[in-house]
C-alpha cells in the first residue's frame, strides 16, 4: 500500500537493503550509542504480520515506523516512530501515523498501543492532541538506563491507547484540529518542561526533578481513576479527566 502526497511516498519497506537502511536511520535519530532494532528481526516480523514503513522523497527515507502484532489480533504495538532531524516540521510523524491507522483498519486491527516519554512536548502534542490517544498507565524507568538522546534521567514512559474507530480519532483523521473527548469533565492538569533536551543539557538535576514531579502527579492521578485525554501544546499541560 502506497500513500503519495506532493512528491512524498508513504509505503511499507521492501527487501533487505531497505530494512538495513532503516537500522542505520534509527542511529541517525536516537544516537549511534542507542541500539537500533535489527534489520533481520524487522524483516521477519514484517513477514509475520508486522508493519515496517517509511516516508520517502526522491528515494530518500525521511521517516520510519515499526509496529508488530500482539497476543490479541485486534491490537498492534507501535514500537518505533522516527523522523530524520533535517526533515522535521513537515508533519511526517502525523502522516506516518495516519498511514498506520489505514493499514491496521484494513487488517482488522482497531487498537494501537505504544509508549513515549511524557516529558517530551512534541511527542505529547502528536500522540495525545493531534492523534487523539489517551493514557492511564505510567511505567517507571521502563527501559532502565539509556544512552543517546535519552541518557541521564530515568526512562519513564506513558502507555498510549489509540482507539482507531473512536469518534474523536475519526474526526481528527478527517482533518479536525482539536476534538474534546466525549462525556469527560476537565478535572486537573500536569505541566511538563517546554524543552526537555535543553534542560538535560543545561541542568541535569532540574531535569531529574521534573521527571520525579511528573511521575508523582501522573501516578497519583491514575490511582484515583483519572486518565490523560488531552494536551495543550502552548502551555505544555496534559489534561486529565475522570468520567
C-alpha positions in Angstrom: 0.0 0.0 0.0 1.4 3.4 -1.0 0.3 6.9 0.0 1.6 9.7 -2.2 1.4 13.4 -1.4 3.3 16.3 -3.1 6.2 14.0 -4.0 6.2 12.2 -0.7 5.6 8.5 -0.7 4.5 6.6 2.4 4.8 2.8 2.0 6.0 -0.4 3.5 9.7 -1.2 3.3 10.7 -3.6 0.6 13.6 -6.0 0.8 16.8 -6.5 2.9 18.5 -3.3 1.7 15.7 -1.0 2.9 15.5 -2.8 6.2 19.2 -2.4 6.7 18.9 1.3 5.8 16.2 1.6 8.5 18.6 0.2 11.0 21.1 3.0 10.1 18.3 5.5 10.1 17.4 4.8 13.8 21.0 5.6 14.8 20.7 8.9 13.0 17.7 9.8 15.1 18.3 8.3 18.5 22.2 8.5 18.5 24.8 5.9 17.5 25.0 4.5 21.0 21.3 3.7 21.2 20.9 0.1 19.9 18.6 0.1 16.8 16.1 -2.6 16.0 17.8 -5.2 13.9 17.0 -5.4 10.2 16.7 -9.2 10.2 14.2 -9.1 13.0 12.2 -6.3 11.4 12.1 -8.2 8.1 10.9 -11.4 9.9 8.2 -9.5 11.8 7.0 -7.8 8.7 6.6 -11.2 7.0 4.6 -12.4 10.1 2.1 -9.5 10.0 4.0 -6.5 11.4 4.3 -3.1 9.8 7.6 -1.7 8.8 7.1 1.5 6.8 8.8 4.6 5.7 8.3 8.1 4.3 10.3 8.7 1.2 11.0 11.7 -1.1 13.1 11.3 -4.2 14.1 7.9 -3.0 15.4 9.1 0.4 14.0 7.9 3.6 12.8 10.8 5.8 10.7 8.9 8.3 10.3 5.4 9.7 7.6 3.4 11.6 7.7 -0.1 13.1 4.8 -1.9 14.7 4.2 -5.6 15.5 1.3 -7.9 16.4 0.4 -8.7 20.0 -1.3 -11.6 21.7 -4.6 -10.1 20.7 -5.3 -9.9 16.9 -7.1 -6.6 17.1 -4.2 -4.8 18.9 -0.9 -3.7 17.4 2.1 -2.5 19.4 3.8 0.5 17.7 7.4 0.3 18.7 9.2 3.0 16.7 8.4 6.3 15.0 11.2 8.5 13.8 11.7 11.5 11.6 15.1 12.5 10.4 16.5 15.6 12.2 16.7 17.6 8.9 13.1 16.7 7.9 11.2 17.8 11.0 8.4 20.4 10.7 6.9 18.6 7.6 4.3 16.7 9.6 5.8 13.4 8.7 5.2 11.8 12.1 1.5 12.6 11.8 1.3 11.3 8.2 3.0 8.1 9.2 0.6 7.5 12.0 -2.4 8.1 9.7 -0.8 5.7 7.2 -0.5 3.2 10.1 -4.2 3.6 11.0 -5.3 2.9 7.5 -3.0 -0.1 7.3 -4.3 -1.5 10.6 -8.0 -1.0 9.8 -7.7 -2.9 6.6 -6.4 -5.8 8.6 -8.9 -5.8 11.4 -6.7 -4.0 13.9 -8.7 -1.4 15.9 -6.3 -0.5 18.8 -2.7 0.5 18.6 -0.5 1.0 21.7 2.9 2.5 22.2 5.0 4.2 24.9 6.5 7.6 24.9 8.4 9.9 27.3 5.8 12.1 29.0 8.3 14.9 29.3 8.7 15.4 25.5 6.3 18.2 24.4 6.5 17.3 20.7 5.6 13.7 21.3 2.7 14.6 23.7 1.4 17.0 21.1 1.4 14.3 18.4 0.2 11.4 20.4 -2.5 13.0 22.6 -3.5 16.3 20.9 -3.3 15.5 17.2 -3.9 11.8 17.1 -6.5 11.5 19.9 -4.7 9.0 22.0 -5.3 8.5 25.7 -3.2 7.2 28.6 -3.9 5.7 32.0 -0.8 3.6 32.5 2.6 5.0 33.7 5.8 2.9 33.6 8.6 4.0 35.9 12.1 3.6 34.4 10.6 1.4 31.7 13.9 0.7 29.8 16.3 1.1 32.6 19.4 3.2 32.0 19.5 4.5 28.4 22.1 6.2 26.2 21.9 8.6 23.3 19.3 11.4 23.4 17.6 9.6 26.4 20.7 9.4 28.6 20.8 11.0 32.1 17.3 10.6 33.5 15.1 7.6 34.4 13.3 6.2 31.3 9.7 6.7 32.5 7.1 6.1 29.8 3.3 6.7 29.3 1.4 3.9 27.5 -0.8 5.3 24.8 -4.1 3.7 23.8 -5.1 4.8 20.3 -8.6 3.5 19.6 -8.7 3.8 15.8 -12.5 3.8 15.5 -13.4 6.2 18.3 -15.4 9.3 17.3 -12.6 11.5 18.4 -10.0 9.7 16.3 -12.4 9.6 13.3 -12.9 13.3 13.5 -9.1 14.1 13.8 -8.5 11.7 10.8 -10.8 13.9 8.7 -8.8 17.0 9.5 -10.3 18.4 12.6 -7.7 20.4 14.6 -8.9 19.5 18.1 -11.7 17.3 19.4 -12.7 17.2 23.0 -13.3 13.7 24.4 -17.0 12.8 24.8 -18.5 12.6 28.2 -15.5 13.8 30.2 -15.2 16.6 32.7 -12.0 18.5 32.8 -10.5 17.8 36.2 -6.8 18.6 36.6 -3.6 19.3 34.6 0.0 18.3 34.7 2.6 20.6 33.3 5.9 19.5 31.6 9.0 21.3 30.5 8.9 23.1 27.2 12.3 21.8 26.1 13.5 18.6 27.7 16.6 18.4 25.6 17.6 21.9 26.5 17.0 21.2 30.2 19.1 18.0 30.0 22.0 19.9 28.5 21.8 22.9 30.9 20.7 21.5 34.2 20.5 17.7 34.6 19.4 17.9 38.3 16.4 20.0 37.3 15.5 17.6 34.5 15.6 14.7 37.0 13.5 16.7 39.5 10.9 17.3 36.7 10.9 13.6 35.9 10.1 12.8 39.6 7.4 15.5 39.9 5.5 14.5 36.8 5.8 10.8 37.8 4.2 11.6 41.2 1.5 13.7 39.7 0.6 11.2 37.0 0.7 8.0 39.1 -1.3 9.7 41.9 -4.0 10.8 39.4 -4.1 7.4 37.7 -4.6 5.7 41.0 -7.7 7.9 41.6 -9.2 6.9 38.3 -8.1 9.8 36.1 -6.7 9.4 32.5 -4.8 11.6 30.1 -7.0 12.6 27.2 -5.7 16.0 26.2 -2.6 18.1 25.8 -2.2 21.8 25.3 0.8 22.4 23.2 1.1 26.1 24.0 1.0 25.7 27.8 2.7 22.3 27.8 0.0 20.9 30.1 -1.7 17.5 30.0 -5.4 17.4 30.7 -6.6 14.5 32.9 -10.2 13.7 33.3 -12.5 11.3 35.2 -15.9 10.5 33.9 
